[in-house]
């Protein structure tokens, strides 16, 4: 029996990612949850993270697991091992599939899944139903003032589910040292710690956006020094959602240079380019003289870009076209 992992990947809107197989596959044109075969010596968790990176160029955080599904296709028998995952990435870069869709849970059964994936979809829908009708439980709160550095690192490196993120967010409000630690860990040379910390930091900022402003200058200064693409994506997302009126004007030029470099780099990930485009648009509203150069960069990017970048580029170009022409300020 072949062991295969798959990922139920959820975005910020709780939509689930599904992908369609190509013609020259075992299940032509069927839809599935992304994943692949377990390699020798590889853990199930390592397998699904590797497969998602290889197939979609996306970063995921594993948040849970669903029951395995054993299925006999006639030509092969598989054991499908599903993981519940979250992502901050909006745009998969397809290397093996034809197309993708983000679907709300209620629409999952509308696609033509491979047989084993049908059982995974039904299992997920049961999980969602249980989540919407949880049992009433009482959770005792630990003393947040006594959080140990090693304890926080251990929790974040292992995995952070929705309840733990909420706990960390509340802790960060009551104890600024917790938020400072998340920022510190996001710059760690330990890539797993940096990825999970920056992901948690983003979730905390979604919940309490004002917490980031004392750190924005250091975050912007760190962008060009980051050696972790996952943390870079998280930082750019946080900046793109920030109130630019609260960002010191002396940092605007640094952001402009960095984001243009990301757009022009062949090595930048789709998510990095997408967040850079959003930041440059926000800056173009403040400095309209940037709009022409920005528009040219978008059009060049769209010539050879993915469908996701082309779609985002068209949206940004439309917004740039609706901007007022006059400008009252110059970018220093």
C-alpha positions in Angstrom: 0.0 0.0 0.0 1.4 3.4 -1.0 1.4 6.1 1.7 0.4 9.5 0.4 0.0 12.7 2.3 -2.4 15.5 1.4 -3.1 19.0 2.7 -6.4 20.8 3.3 -4.9 24.3 3.0 -7.0 27.1 4.4 -6.4 30.8 3.6 -7.3 33.9 5.6 -11.0 33.7 4.5 -11.2 30.0 5.6 -11.4 28.9 2.0 -9.8 25.6 1.0 -7.4 25.1 -1.8 -8.1 22.4 -4.4 -6.1 21.6 -7.5 -6.9 19.9 -10.8 -4.8 17.1 -12.2 -3.5 17.1 -15.8 -4.4 14.8 -18.7 -1.4 12.5 -18.5 -2.0 11.3 -14.9 -3.6 8.4 -13.1 -6.7 10.4 -12.5 -7.0 12.8 -15.5 -8.8 16.1 -14.8 -9.9 15.0 -11.4 -9.6 17.5 -8.5 -7.7 16.8 -5.3 -6.1 18.2 -2.2 -2.4 18.8 -3.0 0.2 16.3 -1.7 2.3 13.3 -2.6 4.0 10.1 -1.8 6.0 9.6 1.4 9.7 9.1 0.8 11.9 6.6 2.6 13.1 8.0 6.0 10.7 11.0 5.8 8.1 11.8 8.4 4.5 12.4 7.3 4.8 16.1 8.4 8.1 16.5 6.4 6.4 14.9 3.4 3.5 17.2 3.2 5.5 20.4 3.7 8.0 19.3 1.0 5.2 18.3 -1.4 3.4 21.7 -1.0 6.6 23.6 -1.6 7.5 21.5 -4.7 4.0 21.5 -6.2 2.7 25.0 -5.2 5.7 27.0 -3.9 3.7 27.8 -0.8 4.5 27.8 2.9 2.0 26.1 5.3 1.6 25.6 9.0 0.3 22.2 10.1 -2.6 22.8 12.5 -4.1 19.3 12.8 -4.7 15.9 11.2 -7.8 14.1 9.8 -8.4 10.3 9.8 -6.5 8.4 7.1 -8.3 7.0 4.1 -7.4 3.6 2.6 -8.6 3.2 -1.0 -8.1 0.6 -3.7 -8.0 2.2 -7.2 -7.5 -1.2 -8.9 -4.2 -0.1 -10.3 -2.9 0.8 -6.9 -3.8 0.9 -3.2 -3.2 4.0 -1.2 -3.3 5.2 2.3 -4.1 8.9 2.1 -3.0 10.9 5.2 -4.7 14.3 5.4 -3.3 17.3 7.3 -5.2 20.5 8.2 -2.9 23.4 7.3 -3.1 27.2 7.2 -1.2 29.6 4.9 -0.7 33.3 4.4 0.1 32.7 0.7 -2.6 33.8 -1.7 -1.1 32.5 -4.9 0.1 29.0 -5.6 2.6 28.6 -8.3 1.4 25.4 -10.1 4.2 23.1 -11.3 2.2 19.8 -11.7 -1.5 20.8 -11.8 -3.7 22.6 -14.4 -5.6 25.1 -12.3 -6.5 25.8 -8.7 -9.5 27.1 -6.8 -10.1 28.5 -3.3 -13.5 27.2 -2.2 -15.6 27.9 0.9 -16.3 24.6 2.8 -19.9 24.5 1.6 -18.8 24.3 -2.1 -16.2 21.5 -1.7 -18.4 18.8 -2.8 -19.2 20.7 -6.0 -15.9 19.6 -7.7 -15.2 16.2 -9.2 -12.7 14.8 -6.7 -10.6 11.7 -7.0 -12.4 9.0 -5.0 -10.1 9.0 -2.0 -10.2 12.8 -1.8 -14.0 12.6 -1.6 -13.7 10.9 1.8 -11.2 13.5 2.9 -13.5 16.3 1.9 -16.4 14.7 3.8 -14.2 14.3 6.9 -13.2 17.9 6.7 -16.8 19.0 6.4 -17.6 17.0 9.6 -14.7 18.7 11.3 -16.0 22.1 10.3 -19.5 21.2 11.6 -18.0 20.1 14.9 -16.0 23.3 15.1 -19.1 25.5 14.6 -20.9 23.7 17.4 -18.1 23.2 20.0 -18.7 21.8 23.4 -18.5 24.4 26.2 -15.2 24.0 27.9 -13.3 25.9 30.6 -9.6 26.7 29.9 -7.4 27.7 32.8 -5.1 30.6 31.9 -1.4 30.3 32.8 0.4 33.2 34.4 1.5 35.2 31.3 4.0 37.2 33.2 6.0 34.0 33.8 6.4 32.8 30.2 9.7 31.1 29.7 11.7 31.7 26.5 12.3 28.0 25.9 8.6 27.2 26.5 7.4 29.8 24.0 9.9 28.7 21.4 8.9 25.1 21.9 5.2 25.8 21.4 5.8 27.9 18.3 8.2 25.5 16.7 5.9 22.5 17.2 2.8 24.2 15.8 0.4 27.0 16.7 -3.3 26.3 16.3 -6.1 28.9 16.4 -6.6 28.7 20.1 -2.9 29.1 20.9 -2.6 32.0 18.5 -5.5 33.7 20.4 -3.7 33.0 23.7 -0.4 34.4 22.3 -2.2 37.5 21.0 -3.9 38.2 24.3 -0.5 37.6 26.1 1.2 40.0 23.8 -1.3 42.7 24.7 -0.8 42.2 28.4 2.9 41.5 28.2 4.8 43.4 25.5 7.8 41.1 26.0 5.8 38.3 24.3 5.4 40.4 21.2 9.1 41.4 21.3 10.0 37.7 21.4 7.9 36.9 18.4 9.7 39.6 16.4 13.1 38.4 17.7 12.3 34.7 16.7 11.1 35.8 13.3 14.7 36.9 12.6 16.2 33.7 13.9 18.6 31.6 11.9 16.5 28.6 12.8 14.2 28.6 9.8 11.4 26.6 11.3 11.3 28.9 14.4 11.5 32.0 12.1 8.7 30.8 9.9 6.3 29.8 12.7 7.1 32.9 14.7 6.5 35.3 11.7 3.3 33.4 10.9 2.1 33.8 14.5 3.2 37.5 14.5 1.0 38.1 11.4 -1.9 36.4 13.1 -1.4 38.5 16.2 -1.2 41.7 14.1 -4.4 40.8 12.3 -6.0 40.6 15.8 -4.3 43.7 17.3 -2.8 45.8 14.5 -1.5 48.6 16.7 1.0 46.3 18.4 3.3 46.4 15.3 4.0 50.1 15.1 6.8 50.3 17.7 8.6 47.6 15.6 7.9 48.8 12.1 11.1 50.7 11.7 13.2 47.7 12.7 11.0 45.4 10.5 11.5 47.6 7.4 15.3 47.9 8.1 15.4 44.0 8.4 13.8 43.3 5.0 17.0 43.4 3.0 18.9 41.3 5.6 16.3 38.4 5.9 17.6 35.1 4.7 14.2 33.4 5.2 11.6 33.8 2.5 8.8 32.7 4.8 9.5 35.4 7.3 9.9 37.9 4.4 6.5 37.1 3.2 5.0 37.6 6.6 6.8 40.9 7.2 5.7 42.3 3.8 2.1 41.2 4.5 2.2 43.0 7.9 3.6 46.2 6.3 1.1 46.1 3.4 -1.8 46.1 5.9 -0.3 48.8 8.1 -1.4 52.5 8.3 1.2 54.2 6.3 0.5 57.5 8.0 2.1 55.9 11.1 5.2 54.8 9.2 8.0 57.4 9.5 8.4 59.1 6.1 12.2 58.5 6.2 11.4 54.8 5.8 9.3 55.3 2.7 12.3 55.5 0.3 13.7 52.2 1.8 10.4 50.5 1.1 10.2 51.8 -2.4 13.7 50.6 -3.3 13.2 47.2 -1.7 9.8 46.5 -3.3 11.0 47.6 -6.7 14.0 45.2 -6.3 11.6 42.4 -5.4 9.4 43.1 -8.5 12.4 43.1 -10.8 14.1 40.0 -9.3 13.6 36.7 -11.1 14.1 34.9 -7.8 11.3 36.6 -5.8 8.4 34.3 -4.9 4.9 35.2 -6.2 3.7 36.2 -2.7 6.7 38.5 -2.2 6.0 40.2 -5.5 2.2 40.5 -4.7 2.8 42.1 -1.3 5.5 44.4 -2.8 3.0 45.5 -5.4 0.5 46.4 -2.7 3.1 48.3 -0.7 4.1 50.3 -3.8 0.5 51.1 -4.6 0.0 52.4 -1.0 3.1 54.5 -1.4 2.0 55.7 -4.9 -1.1 57.1 -3.2 1.2 59.2 -1.0 3.7 60.0 -3.8 1.8 60.0 -7.1 5.1 60.6 -9.0 5.9 56.9 -8.4 2.8 55.8 -10.4 4.4 55.9 -13.9 7.5 53.9 -13.0 5.3 51.5 -11.0 2.9 51.0 -13.9 5.8 50.2 -16.2 7.2 47.6 -13.8 3.8 45.9 -13.4 3.3 45.6 -17.2 6.8 44.1 -17.6 6.1 41.7 -14.8 2.8 40.7 -16.4 4.4 39.8 -19.7 5.9 36.6 -18.3 4.1 36.4 -15.0 1.8 33.8 -13.6 -2.0 34.0 -13.8 -2.0 35.2 -10.1 0.5 38.0 -10.8 -1.3 39.0 -14.0 -4.6 39.2 -12.1 -3.1 41.2 -9.2 -1.3 43.5 -11.7 -4.5 44.3 -13.6 -6.2 45.2 -10.3 -3.4 47.5 -9.2 -3.2 49.2 -12.7 -6.9 49.9 -12.5 -6.5 51.5 -9.1 -3.5 53.5 -10.3 -5.6 54.8 -13.2 -8.2 56.1 -10.8 -5.7 58.1 -8.8 -5.7 61.9 -9.0 -2.9 63.3 -11.2 -1.7 66.2 -9.1 0.9 65.7 -6.4 1.8 67.8 -3.4 4.8 65.9 -2.1 8.1 64.4 -3.3 9.7 61.2 -2.1 13.0 61.8 -0.5 
